[in-house]
Amino acid sequence: MAFSHPLARGAKIWAEKTLDGEDHQVLVVVTTIALGPGVKGFKKRLVEKLSRAAQEYLAASAEATGFVLINRMRDWDAKSS
């Protein structure tokens, strides 16, 4: 079962290695919504809605131990100016 949500533009399970050498699976969710309170257009309820959906997916699938929300890389330059 793959993660899918109207606010997500893509999602993938990525393997990460912690500082103590343990491997973990993390759900990486790519979105176009503003994720930080200091960013123009930030809507807390949308971030909470997407976060809740990711948490529910993790609880149902047990594919990963956590999740992270990120913006598309092409949006990064626009936000830094």
Backbone bond lengths (Angstrom), bond angles and torsions (degrees), N, CA, C in turn:
res aa  C-N    CA-C-N  psi(-1)  N-CA   C-N-CA  omega(-1)  CA-C   N-CA-C  phi
1 M - - - 1.448 - - 1.535 108.04 -
2 A 1.311 116.53 124.42 1.461 121.96 179.74 1.529 109.78 -96.31
3 F 1.335 115.92 147.35 1.461 120.35 177.85 1.523 109.11 -72.96
4 S 1.321 115.76 132.06 1.454 122.00 178.32 1.522 108.52 -143.27
5 H 1.339 116.27 137.15 1.455 121.29 179.36 1.528 107.73 -158.01
6 P 1.344 118.23 146.12 1.470 120.05 -179.94 1.537 114.13 -58.79
7 L 1.315 118.48 -27.64 1.463 121.45 -179.94 1.525 112.76 -87.94
8 A 1.312 117.19 -8.85 1.467 121.78 -179.25 1.526 109.34 -96.73
9 R 1.319 116.35 134.48 1.466 121.35 177.03 1.521 110.76 -95.18
10 G 1.314 115.93 -11.58 1.448 121.38 177.81 1.515 109.52 178.36
11 A 1.316 116.27 161.13 1.464 121.02 178.70 1.516 108.73 -158.19
12 K 1.329 114.21 146.78 1.457 119.63 -179.62 1.521 108.81 -154.81
13 I 1.314 115.82 147.95 1.456 121.00 174.12 1.523 107.58 -86.24
14 W 1.325 117.06 125.07 1.465 123.11 179.13 1.512 109.34 -117.78
15 A 1.314 115.29 144.41 1.465 120.79 175.55 1.517 108.39 -87.93
16 E 1.321 116.44 137.96 1.464 121.72 175.43 1.513 108.72 -129.79
17 K 1.306 115.73 153.19 1.450 121.49 176.81 1.523 107.44 -115.96
18 T 1.325 116.65 124.48 1.460 121.05 -179.99 1.526 110.40 -77.51
19 L 1.305 116.61 169.93 1.460 121.14 -179.12 1.526 112.90 -61.39
20 D 1.336 116.20 -27.63 1.467 118.83 178.32 1.534 112.84 -88.25
21 G 1.349 116.60 8.36 1.449 120.99 173.75 1.516 116.59 90.27
22 E 1.324 118.68 1.60 1.462 121.44 179.75 1.531 110.46 -81.09
23 D 1.326 116.09 144.43 1.459 121.74 175.90 1.516 109.76 -93.18
24 H 1.336 116.26 138.19 1.458 122.90 176.96 1.520 108.88 -136.63
25 Q 1.303 115.51 150.44 1.453 121.76 174.68 1.528 107.74 -100.30
26 V 1.335 116.15 133.59 1.462 121.84 -178.01 1.529 108.94 -127.61
27 L 1.318 116.11 135.01 1.454 121.48 174.63 1.528 107.73 -83.84
28 V 1.324 116.93 117.87 1.467 122.23 177.63 1.523 106.94 -103.17
29 V 1.343 115.88 119.78 1.459 121.89 -177.55 1.524 108.17 -112.00
30 V 1.324 116.22 122.25 1.466 122.17 178.73 1.520 108.11 -96.85
31 T 1.340 116.04 132.51 1.452 121.73 -177.87 1.519 110.85 -140.52
32 T 1.313 116.71 164.31 1.463 121.06 175.65 1.524 111.56 -103.82
33 I 1.320 118.34 -5.37 1.467 119.87 -179.67 1.526 109.95 -74.12
34 A 1.329 115.67 150.98 1.469 121.28 176.93 1.523 108.16 -68.86
35 L 1.336 116.74 132.21 1.461 120.46 -172.75 1.525 114.54 -104.06
36 G 1.300 118.62 -14.40 1.462 120.18 -176.64 1.509 112.21 -116.74
37 P 1.353 117.66 145.23 1.460 120.78 -178.41 1.528 113.49 -61.42
38 G 1.312 118.12 -22.53 1.461 120.44 180.00 1.517 113.76 -87.35
39 V 1.324 117.58 0.33 1.461 122.14 -176.71 1.526 109.77 -96.48
40 K 1.342 115.86 136.90 1.462 120.80 178.28 1.531 109.86 -58.15
41 G 1.313 117.19 134.05 1.454 122.22 178.72 1.521 114.66 87.00
42 F 1.327 117.85 6.06 1.468 121.27 -179.96 1.525 110.43 -63.70
43 K 1.321 115.20 129.67 1.473 121.47 176.40 1.523 107.55 -128.24
44 K 1.317 114.51 105.35 1.464 121.23 -175.62 1.524 112.13 -55.64
45 R 1.305 117.68 -40.31 1.469 120.39 -176.47 1.528 111.61 -64.84
46 L 1.344 117.77 -33.10 1.463 119.97 178.10 1.527 111.28 -70.60
47 V 1.328 116.53 -40.57 1.467 120.72 177.71 1.524 109.45 -64.35
48 E 1.327 116.75 -42.68 1.468 120.37 178.47 1.523 111.34 -64.25
49 K 1.324 117.10 -39.17 1.463 121.60 179.96 1.536 110.89 -63.38
50 L 1.333 116.86 -44.96 1.457 121.15 179.10 1.530 110.84 -68.60
51 S 1.314 117.12 -39.87 1.472 121.23 177.66 1.521 111.31 -62.55
52 R 1.320 115.98 -43.07 1.471 120.60 178.73 1.534 110.68 -61.75
53 A 1.317 116.41 -42.49 1.466 120.42 179.17 1.531 110.69 -63.31
54 A 1.328 117.42 -39.91 1.465 120.93 178.19 1.526 110.48 -65.50
55 Q 1.330 117.39 -42.40 1.466 121.32 178.28 1.526 111.13 -62.22
56 E 1.325 116.82 -41.83 1.459 121.03 178.96 1.533 110.86 -65.32
57 Y 1.323 116.33 -39.41 1.463 120.37 177.17 1.525 110.57 -61.79
58 L 1.329 116.59 -45.23 1.465 120.31 -179.77 1.524 111.31 -62.44
59 A 1.315 116.41 -40.46 1.469 120.28 179.84 1.530 111.36 -65.49
60 A 1.322 116.72 -36.78 1.461 120.94 -177.28 1.523 112.97 -81.08
61 S 1.330 117.39 -32.39 1.462 119.34 -172.14 1.527 113.94 -100.58
62 A 1.309 118.22 -30.94 1.466 123.73 -176.30 1.528 111.89 57.51
63 E 1.352 117.78 24.87 1.464 121.87 178.13 1.520 111.87 -77.93
64 A 1.327 117.02 -25.91 1.464 120.89 -175.66 1.522 109.52 -140.44
65 T 1.334 115.01 163.92 1.467 119.95 -178.95 1.524 112.61 -99.30
66 G 1.314 117.20 -10.53 1.456 120.50 -179.17 1.515 110.42 -165.91
67 F 1.338 115.77 -179.50 1.460 119.77 179.69 1.519 110.09 -143.97
68 V 1.318 114.95 161.45 1.457 122.06 174.64 1.523 107.49 -140.86
69 L 1.334 115.58 139.63 1.457 121.29 175.72 1.519 107.86 -102.17
70 I 1.328 117.19 131.97 1.461 120.88 177.91 1.522 109.40 -135.33
71 N 1.334 115.42 158.58 1.459 121.25 173.66 1.521 109.28 -90.13
72 R 1.323 115.61 157.22 1.458 120.36 175.60 1.522 109.10 -60.32
73 M 1.309 117.58 142.96 1.464 121.21 -178.17 1.523 112.54 -59.84
74 R 1.309 118.26 -35.00 1.464 118.43 -178.57 1.523 111.68 -68.05
75 D 1.330 118.23 -16.31 1.460 121.79 176.62 1.528 112.04 -83.66
76 W 1.317 118.91 -15.65 1.460 121.95 -174.62 1.517 112.07 -63.90
77 D 1.320 119.10 -42.02 1.466 121.20 -179.46 1.526 111.61 -64.26
78 A 1.301 117.49 -39.72 1.461 121.27 -179.01 1.527 111.55 -64.36
79 K 1.322 118.15 -32.19 1.463 121.54 -176.75 1.518 112.62 -82.98
80 S 1.326 117.32 -18.97 1.464 119.31 -177.82 1.522 111.80 -84.28
81 S 1.346 118.41 -13.89 1.458 119.67 -178.77 1.499 113.03 -90.07
